[in-house]
Amino acid sequence: MASCTTTLTLLLGLLSFLIVANSASSSSSSGGIRLGVIRKPSADVPVFREAPAFRNGDSCGPQRIHIVMTLDANYLRGTMAAVLSILQHSTCPENMEFHFLWARFEREVFSSIKSTFPYLNFKVYRFDSNLVRGKISKSIRQALDQPLNYARIYLADIIPSHVKRVIYLDSDLVVVDDIAKLWEVDLEDKVLAAPEYCHANFTCYFSNLFWLDPVLAKTFHGRRPCYFNTGVMVVDVEKWRQGQITQKVEEWMTVQKQKRIYHLGSLPPFLLVLAGNIKAVDHRWNQHGLGGDNIEGKCRSLHPGPISLLHWSGKGKPWLRLDSRKPCIVDHLWAPYDLYRSSVHALEG
């Protein structure tokens, strides 16, 4: 009996250091990436449990829902939880098609997606960091300065031309409603739809240099600009391309390099181009700020009202606070979607 127990323990220990992925190929803008090797995972890449298979209900048609997210080792645990939450609450999970943007090739990350979600319909695309080289200005938090944080600006140039509409989502959120409801929002001829927050002090998103410049201060003339969070957006990709939104955002990034007109990474140039000219979505689709502020990441409570999406925007991330044994109350709402399996849990499994 002791011999059997020892053998089982050794086998479980070996399995905890391997990621087994079925052979598959995923597209990228620089050619196909071949997955499907058995590898010892990098110390930087967590090991995850395999998610259940989610199947369509009887009422599902052929419509595809395209979801764009970024992909890297630092936020992989959040990405896994987000994907699981979307599938779990969807009536038609097999209709989901995920488009992951990556800036640094990490084979273990791609293999983790495949082994954790064997049935997931997804593609991966390379985001060329050189596109923003020299354009990024230092912000109030280092995480906001990473090139991949700017990939959303270029998504219309990266994803296939046949994709006409996408939902862009950050990796630090979970969806607790059927995302098809967000997909079906009427854009009313707008490029973008997102929850707006018109009660927020819009002037604070830009520096005094911006507001005191007589030319720059006229930027929002004729608009009623409101803050919106770029971590949850429905985007008409065709209108984005036609309106040359990428180029317009880049122009403001160039101005920022010459004259510091804002402090918050990739958000302000979005506001400069689109604020006051988007389709407002119900606030239930972005219960944001759960990560606290951008400096200390202190705990925050939920805003009143119905909730379809929980978003840990801000410095604090739920997986880090849970691991530190100092979670905020709201972090326990994220925990049920956490597929992370430490080596200890694997051995106990």
N, C-alpha and C positions, 0 to 999 in steps of 0.2 A: 504493500500500500504506500509506504514511504517512497519507494522507487517511482511509482506512478505519479505521486504528487510532485516529486522533484522534476520529473520529465515534463509534466504539464507546466510547471513554473518556468522552466527553461524555454519552452516553446512560446509561452506568453511573453516572456522577456524579449525573445527574438522578434516576435511579431510587432512589439511596440516600437521597434527601431526600423521597421520597414514600411514603405508605402507601396501598395500593390495597385497598379492602375491598369485597366484593360487597354489594349492597343486602340488608339484613336488618333485622328489628326484634327487639329484646330487651325482655322485660318488666321492670318495676320496680314497687316499691310505690307510686310516684307517677305511674304511667303508662308507656307504651311509650317506649323510647329508640330513635331512628332512627339506624341506622348505614349506612355504605356510601358516604361521600363520599371524594374524593381530596384529601388534605390534606398540607401540609408538617408533619412531626411536630414537636412541641415539643422544645426542647433537653433537657427533663427526661425525655423518653420515648425509650428506646432503640429501635433498629431491629432486627428479628428476622428470621431465615430462616424460610421456610415449612416446617412440620413435615410429615413423610410422612403419607399417609392410612393409618389403621389399621382393619382390617376384622375382623368377627367370625369365630370359628372355626365349624365345622359343628355343634358341640354346643350352641351358644348358644340360649337361649330368649328370651322377651320381657321378662324381669325387668330393671327399672331399678335402677341403683345411684346414689344421690344423694350428691354430694360438695359440701360447702360450704367456700368459701375467701373471704378478703377480697381486695380488689383496689385497689391504688393504685400510683402511678408509682414510689415509692421501692423497693417490693418486687416490681415487675413482672417483673424478670429471674428472680427466684426462683420466682414463680408459673408462668412459662412452663416452667421446668425441671421443676417438680413435675407439671404437667399432662402434659408429654411422658413423664415416667417412668411415670406411671399408665397411660397409653395403651399405651406400649411393652411393658409387662409383663403386660397384661391379656389373658386369653383372649377376652373379649367387650368390646372397647373401645367398640363402638357402643352398648352398653348403659349407658355412663356418661352421667350428666346432671349438669353442673356448675352450681352456684348461687353466683354471685359477689356479695359485699356491698361496696358502695362508700359512702364518706362525702362525697367531693368529686367533682363531675362533671368528668371528664377524657375528652373525646371521643376523643382520640388513644389512650388506654389501651384503650377498648372496641374501637376500630378495629384495634388491634394484635392483640388476641385473635382477632378474626375473620380477619384476613389471615394470621396465623401458623398458625391451626388452622381452615381453611375448612370442615371437616366436623364440627367440634365441636358437640355438643348442649349449649347453655348458655343461662342467663338471668342478668340482672344486676338487683340490687335496691338501692334507696337505703337506707342506714342513717342515720337522723336523729341527728346528733351532739348535738342538744339533749336527747336522752334521758339523756345522761350529764353534761350541763353542770352543774357544781356538785357532782357526785358523785365526780369523780376526784381522788385525793390524790396528791401528788408521790411518786414512788418513786425507787429507786436508779439508774434508767437512763431517760433522757428518752423513748426509743422505747417504753417500756412505758406511758407516760402519754398516748399518742395515742388519741383517741376510738375509732378503728377497731379498736384492740386489745380494746375492750370489746364489739364487735358480736356476738361469739359468745354473749354473755349473752342477746341478744334474737333469736337466729336462729329460735326457735319462733314468734315473732310476725311474722317477716318473710317466711319462705318459704310457699308455698301450703299450704293446709290438707290437700290430698290427699296430701302427702308425709308419711309416717308415721315414717320412719327416715332418718337422715343420718349420713355420716362427716364430721366437721369436721377440717380439716387446716390447719396453718400454711403459710406460703409459703416457709419456709427449710428444705425437706426434699425428698428424692426417695424414691420407692417402688421397690424392686427385687424385688418379688414381685407375684403377682396379688392386687389389692386386694379381689377377691371373697371371699377367705379371711377378711379382716377384717370385711367386710360381713356374713358369715354367722355371726358369733359369737353364741352364745346369751346374751342379756342376763339370763336367769333372773329376769324380773320387775323388773329394775333400770332406772333411768332412763338410766344411762350406763355405758359400758364403756371402759376405758383401761388401759394398763400401770401397775401400782402399784409403788412402790419403798418397801417397808416397812423396809429397812435404813437409809434416810435419817433424819437427826435431825429428826423432825417438829416439835419445839418451836421450832426456829430459824426457822420460817416466820412466827412471831408474836412480838410484842415482849413485854418484861417487863410492860408495862402490861396486856396481855391475861392472862398467866398469873397475875399477882398479884391480879387482880380476882376475888373469890370467885364472882361470878355468871358472868362470861365464861368462867372456867376450867372450868365445868361443861358447856360447849357440847358436848364430845365424850363426855359421860357415856353409857355403854351402847354406845359404838362403839369399834372398833379402827382409828383413823384412820391412813392411810398417804398419803404424798405421791403425787400423780399429775400428769402434765403435761397441760395443757389444749390443747396443740397437736395432739394425736391423740386423737380421741374418737369413739365410736359412740354416737349419741343416739337414744333413743326419744322422738320429738318429741311424741307424744300424751301420754305419761306426764309429760314436762317441763311441758306446759301444765296437765295435771290437778294436778300437784304444786305449781304456782305457783312453780317454781324461779327464774324471772326476778325475781319480787317478793322472794323470800327473799335472793337475792344482793344486790339493791338495798338491802335493809335493813341488811346488813352493811357496804355501802359508806357508808351514812349514819352508822353507828356509827364507822367509820374517820375520817370527817370531824370527829367530835366528840372522839374519843380515838384517838390513833395506835396501832393494835393490830397493824399489819403494815407491810412495806416493799416488797412485790413486785407492784405493779400489780394486774392482774385475777385472778391465780392464787389468792391467799389467800381471797377471798370464795367461790370455788368450793369450796375445801377445807373452809371452815366449814360449808357447806351439805351437801356430798356425801361428804367423806372418810370412809372406813369403811363406805360404803353404795353401792359401785359394783361392777360385775363386772370382775374383774381379767383383763387380756389378756396374752398372752405378751410378754415384753420384746423379742422380735425385732421387734415392731411399733413400737418407739420407741428406736432407738439414739441417745439424746439427748445433749445437752451438747457436741456437736461444735463449737459456736461458742465454747466456753470459758466462763469465768465472766461475770457481768454487769458487771464493772468493767474488766478488761483484755482479756478475750477471748483468753487464751493458748491455744496449741494443746493438744489432748487426743487421746489414742489411742482406738481402738475398744475397747469392752467385749468380753470373750470371749463366744462363743456365736453361734448363727445370727442372720442379719440379714435382715429384710424391709423395713425403712424406716430411712433415715439422716436425722437431724434436727440441724440446726445451731442449736439453741437456745443462747442466750448472746449475748454482744456481737458476736463475730466472724462475719461472713457470707462464704461461700466466694467469691462473685463479687467482693467488695471485696478480699479477700486475694489472689485470683488476679490482679486488675488491678494491685495494688500490687507484684506480682512477689515477694511474701513469703507464699506460701501455706503452709498446714499440709499435712502428708501426706494427711490425710483429704479435703482440698478437691479433690484429683485424682479422687476418687470422684464428685464432683458435676459436674465439668467436662464429661463426655460428654453431659450433658443440657442444656448451655447453648446456647440458640438465638440468643444475642446476636450481632449483626453490626455492628461499628463501621463508620463511613464508610470507613475505610481498607480493611477487609476487603471491603466492598461494591465498592470500586473495583478491588480485586485479583481479585474473584469471577469 
